[in-house]
Amino acid sequence: MATQRPTQAGEPIIYHDKDIIPLECCDCGLVHWIMVDINGKEVILRFFRDDYQTDKIRKKAKLIIYRKRSKSVTTTT
């Protein structure tokens, strides 16, 4: 995976046209690839989840992610 410079909360990240950048969540290790397209004044960002890198990072950091079960709502008519 391409290396990414660590950033602080609120710090801007500058992207350039046609960049493809990895983005890793520092809390849960979820990895996305961001594709940048600049068309005039429009910036188009496309996000793709990278399950392989996410799994690799979570295993290395020994992260276990738990998902809360939502309470099922039953309606009666």
MARZATOR-305473 format. One record per residue (C-alpha): x negated, y negated, z negated. Coordinates in pm, whole numbers, plus 50000, padded with zeros to 5 digits. Each point is the difference from the previous one (the first is absolute). Last residue first. Layout:
<rs>
{px->X&py->Y&pz->Z} .
...
</rs>
This chain:
<rs>
{px->55162&py->50315&pz->48705} .
{px->49705&py->50087&pz->49781} .
{px->49656&py->49864&pz->50052} .
{px->49680&py->50167&pz->49899} .
{px->49678&py->49810&pz->49968} .
{px->49686&py->50207&pz->49985} .
{px->49740&py->49857&pz->49772} .
{px->49683&py->49950&pz->50196} .
{px->49718&py->50236&pz->49932} .
{px->49680&py->49820&pz->49924} .
{px->49712&py->50086&pz->50227} .
{px->49677&py->50115&pz->49842} .
{px->49661&py->49926&pz->50151} .
{px->49695&py->50189&pz->49881} .
{px->49669&py->49827&pz->50045} .
{px->49682&py->50205&pz->49952} .
{px->49794&py->49721&pz->50161} .
{px->49856&py->50243&pz->50258} .
{px->50339&py->50171&pz->50041} .
{px->50180&py->49668&pz->50044} .
{px->49744&py->49880&pz->50256} .
{px->50023&py->50319&pz->50208} .
{px->50380&py->50012&pz->49985} .
{px->50028&py->49636&pz->50112} .
{px->49741&py->50060&pz->50272} .
{px->50204&py->50290&pz->50144} .
{px->50337&py->49827&pz->49955} .
{px->49897&py->49694&pz->50201} .
{px->50312&py->49782&pz->50016} .
{px->50023&py->49780&pz->50306} .
{px->50072&py->49627&pz->49972} .
{px->50050&py->49776&pz->50301} .
{px->49935&py->49628&pz->49962} .
{px->50108&py->49753&pz->50268} .
{px->49875&py->49644&pz->49970} .
{px->50190&py->49746&pz->50203} .
{px->49860&py->49657&pz->50085} .
{px->49865&py->50112&pz->50337} .
{px->50014&py->50380&pz->49996} .
{px->49775&py->50137&pz->49729} .
{px->50004&py->50378&pz->49957} .
{px->49869&py->50161&pz->49681} .
{px->50013&py->50375&pz->49928} .
{px->50003&py->50085&pz->49630} .
{px->49902&py->50347&pz->49886} .
{px->50162&py->50104&pz->49674} .
{px->49857&py->50176&pz->49696} .
{px->50178&py->50073&pz->49670} .
{px->49740&py->50018&pz->49721} .
{px->50251&py->49936&pz->49719} .
{px->49872&py->49689&pz->49824} .
{px->49735&py->49863&pz->50238} .
{px->50226&py->50034&pz->50301} .
{px->49787&py->50072&pz->50306} .
{px->50015&py->49803&pz->50324} .
{px->49808&py->50119&pz->50306} .
{px->49960&py->49745&pz->50280} .
{px->50061&py->50018&pz->50373} .
{px->49916&py->49661&pz->50150} .
{px->50145&py->49914&pz->50342} .
{px->50009&py->49626&pz->49923} .
{px->49813&py->49902&pz->49685} .
{px->50099&py->50042&pz->49637} .
{px->49900&py->49775&pz->49711} .
{px->50085&py->50125&pz->49652} .
{px->50110&py->49737&pz->49750} .
{px->49934&py->50051&pz->49628} .
{px->50321&py->50017&pz->49797} .
{px->49887&py->50297&pz->49793} .
{px->49628&py->50061&pz->50052} .
{px->49859&py->50176&pz->50302} .
{px->49776&py->50304&pz->50043} .
{px->49823&py->50014&pz->50338} .
{px->50122&py->50286&pz->50212} .
{px->49793&py->50276&pz->50150} .
{px->50130&py->50186&pz->50301} .
{px->50121&py->50350&pz->49926} .
</rs>
